[in-house]
Amino acid sequence: MNDSTIIDVARRAKVSVATVSRVLNSSSAVSPKTKTRVLKAIKEMNYTPNAMAKNLRSSKTMTLGVVVSDILVSYYAEIIKGIENTAIPFHYNILICDAQNRKEKELEYMSLVKNRTVDGMILVAPLLTNQELIHLAEEGYPIGIVGRFIDHPNIPCIYTDNVKASHEVVNHLIEEGHEKIAFLSGYADAVDSYERLEGYMKSLRDAGRPFIPELIENGNFNETGGYDAFRRLLAKNIGFTAVFAANDEMALGVYKACEELSIEIPSQMAVVGVDNNRISKYISPKLSTVDQPKFTMGALLAEKLIDQLNDNVYTDKMRFKVDSTLLIRGSSHRKK
């Protein structure tokens, strides 16, 4: 069985993947000298192009699929808006797919790009592993990733440094005088949840604070999960005074529980989230959170995937890390 990919051929011939694609599709836009070099590499590597993937280039639907983990989580709205605002001027439509926090649903939706219902697929904070995503790309299916770094030349991706952001959050809470800080994680397979937990633990180590596993609860990245997780933490009677929720939706669940139990924020319980969702500055007290440039992330990723679909990618940068910012508001800052 031959495991060579179009990327391997491009590397052997020292050309772009787009150039190999043009040669395979008998395009006249390749010089005879370059075409000879590519054909030689194809022969040496015994490369056979995937027929379905090849068809993706020749029969366009002018539609991009966008897979999100949970359509009810407001984090995705601005990303989708950024994707759509970029896609429309290029005459691409958007098909939104809700994976319902299920990895198998993400895999099902990938059939849309495999059977040419869509030209390319954008996955936002996917549950699929890097290996699974790389396998899809090397089969020739155009995909892009928002919210995770993947070191692969054929997968455009845009992401933030979750470890650094979490480190800043916990440092802020420590500076505010909190000895025990709880962490609400997202669903089990979420890479960004792991990275935020890693930053939480790193900050504790750097400050010489003990890591207490009992202070970690899973809130599944939604308001109800955050509410339930916070109630479970309280039932342990550990005596924590601050909560770092891995997204704003779970932080809202903490707010609800605190209101029911007459726990004052921030004097009795500090709360910090991630994402800077619109509602975070309208609740009382305003929620401290990590701001991510969500619209920009969606827009830039869409631009790069559309470039790839139209063979406009040569040595252009395909992987982008964007800065996030800790916004300190009333939910975590104790007035001295």
N, C-alpha and C positions, 0 to 999 in steps of 0.2 A: 504493500500500500504506500502510495506517495503522499507524504505529509507536507510537501512544499506549498507555500502560500504565495500570493501575488507580492507580498511585502518582501519575501525572500528573493524573488526574482528581481524586484526593484533594487535591492541591495547589491545583488550580484552584478547587475548591469550598470549600477551607479546612476540610476535615474529615479524619478518620482514614481509613486504608485499610479498616478494619473497617466504618465507616459506609457507604462506597461498596459494600462487599460486601453489607451488609444491604439496601441499596436494590436492588441487582441481583437479590437473592433474595426480593424483595417482603416483607421483614420488617416487622412492625407496630411494631418498636421504634425507628423513626425518625420524628421529628416531620414534619408536612406541609411546614413551612417549609424544613427541612433537605433533605427528599426533593426538593422543587422545585429547590433550589440544585444538588444532585448531578445530577439529570436534565438540567438546563441545561448543566452542565459536560460531561456525557457527549455531549450533542448537539453542543456547540461543538467538542469534540475528536474527534468522529466515532469514539468509542471502541466497540469490539466486544469483549466479554469472551471469553477462551479457554474454550471449552465444557468441555474436560477439567478445567481448573483450577477452573471453577465447580462441577463435580461433586465435587471434593475436599471442599467445604464441606458438601455435602448427604448424603454417604455415608461415614461414618467407619468405619475398621477398628480404631480404638483400638490402633494399633501404630506405633511409631517405628522407623525404620531408623537404624543407626549404622554408618557406613563408617570403617574404620581402614585404615591403609596396610599394616600387617603384624601379624597377630594374635599372632605369636610375641614381639613386642617388649612387654616388661612395662609400659612407660609407659602403654599404653592401658588396662590392667586397672583402675586406680583411677578413670580418667575414666569408663569404662563403668559401674563400680560407682556412681559419683555420679549418672550419668544414670538408671540403673535404680532406685536408691533414691528418686529424686524422682518418676519416672514411675509407680511401682507405686501410691502412694496416690491417684493420679488415674485408676487403672484402665487405664493404658497398658502394653502389652507391648513388649519390645525385640527387634528382629531385628538381629543383628550380621553385618556384611558385611566380609569380608577382601579388600581390593583388591590384595594381593600386590605392593605397590609399583608398580602399573601404572595410569597415568592412564586408559587405555581401560577398565579394570575399574571405576573410579569412575564413568565415564560410563554403563557398562552398568547399574550399580546404581541410577542415577537413574531408570531405567525403573520401578523399584518405586513411586516416588512419582508418576510420570506415569500409571501404569495403576491407581493407587489400591490397590496391595497394602499400602502403608503410608500413614499420614496425613501424615507429615513425615519429613525426613531430616536427621540430624546428621552432619556430616563432620568428622573429627578430623584436623587438620594435612593438609588435602587437597592433592593435586597439581594439581587443576583451577585454572585461573587465576581471578583476580578477575572478569575479564570474563565468563568462562563461568558462574561462580556467580551474578553479577548477572543475566545473561540468563535463567537458570532462575527466579530470584526474580521477575523482571518478567513472566514467563509465568504467574505465579500459583502456582508450586510452593513449598510451605513448606520452607525449609531453614535450618539453623543451623550455625555454624562454631565449632569449638574450636581455638585455637592460631593464629589469624590475625585481624588487624583488616581489616574491610571496611566502608568508609564508605558504607553504603546503609541507608535507613530501614526496609527490609523484611527485613533479614537480621540476626537476633540473633547476636552473636559475643562471644567471651571470649578474651583473649589476654594474654601477658606481654611485657615489653620485652626482647626477645632481645639487642638491641644493647647495652643497659645492662648486662645480666647478663654478657655476654661480656667487656665492658670491665672489669668487676670481677674476673673470673677472671684475665685477662692481667695486670692491675695487681698482683694477689696474687702471681702467679708472678714478675713482675719484682722485686717487693719481696723475694722469697725468693732473689734473686740470679741468676736464670736469664737468660742472654744470648740464647740461641736457643730459641724456643718453637714446636713444631710444632702444626699444627691438622688434626684429622680431620673432614672435612665429611660430610654425609649425601648421599642420592641427589640426582641432578642437579636435579630440578624442585621440591625442597622449599624453600618460602619461609623456614621457620625456620632451615634450614641456611645460606641466604644471609645472613640477619640476624645469625646468630652469627659468621659469617665477617666481616661488616661491623664488628661490635664488636671482634673480634680485631685487624683492621687499624687501626681507630681508636685502640685502646689503644697499639699500636706507634708510630703517628704521634705521639700525644700525649707519648709517652716519648722521642721522638727516635730510635727504633730503626728500622733498615731493614726493609722488607718483603721476605722471601725466598720467592718463589713455590715453590721446591723443597721448602719445609717444609709444603706443603699436599698432603694426599692424601685421596681419597674412600673412606670406609669403609662407605657404604650403610646407615648407621644400624643395623647388626647386629654381633654379636660376631665372626663369621667375617670380615666386612669390615674391622672394626677391627684384628683380628690381621694380616690380609694387608697392610693399609695401613701399619701400624707396621713390618712387616718390609721393605716397600718403602722407607720412610724411612731405616731403618738402612742399607740397601744403598747409599744415596747418599753415606754418609760425610760428612755435613754437621756433625756434632758437636753436635747439639741435646741438651738435658738436661731438657726438659719437654714434655709433650703435653697439649693441650687437646682433648678429644674432644667433639663436638657432642651426644653422648648417652652415657648410662651403658653401654649395650650395647656400643658400640665401645670404651669404656674397659676393659670386661672382656676384650675381645680383646687389648688392650695388656698387661693383667696376665698373660694366658696366655703371650704371646710373651716377656715379661720373665722369667717363671718358667723357660721352656725355655732361655733364653739366659743364665741366672744374672745378670740385671740387677736390682739391688736398688732397690726403691721405698721411700722417695723419695730415698735418698742418691745414687743414680746416675741415676734417672729419676723426675721428678715427674709425676703423672697427675691430671687433673681432668676430670670428666664433667658432664653435665646431666641432670636429671630426679629425682634422689634416689630411684631405684628401691629397693625393700626390701632387695635383696641388697647394696646399696652399703655398708651399715653392718655387714655380717657377714663380708665378705672381709677379708683381712689384707694390708697395713694397710687400715683403713677408707678408703673412697673419698671424697675431696673432691668436692663436686658442687653444682650449683645446684638448690635445692629449688623446685618449682612446686606450688601447691596443686591437685593434679590432681583429687581428689575434688570439691572446691568448684567447679572449672571445669566439670566434667561436670554437677553438680547444678544450678548456676545457669543453664547453657545450656538444660538440659531444661525448667526452669521457664519460661523465657522463650519457648521454642518452643511449649510447651503453652498458654501464655497466648495466643500468636498464633493457634494452631489453634482456640481457643475464643472468638476475637474479644474478648479481654480487654485488648488493647493499644491505647492511645490515644496519649498523649504520653510514656508510660513509657520509661525508659532501656533501650536495647536493646544497647548496646555497652559492654563492661566490660574495663578493664585491671587485672589483679591483680598484686600484687607477688611477685617471686621473691627467694630468699635464698641467698647463697653460704655453704655449710657447709664450713668448713675442717677437714679431718681429717688423718689420718696419711699419706695418699698424696702430699701436696704441701707439708707443713710440715716444714722442717728444724729440728730442735731446736738452738738456739744453745748 
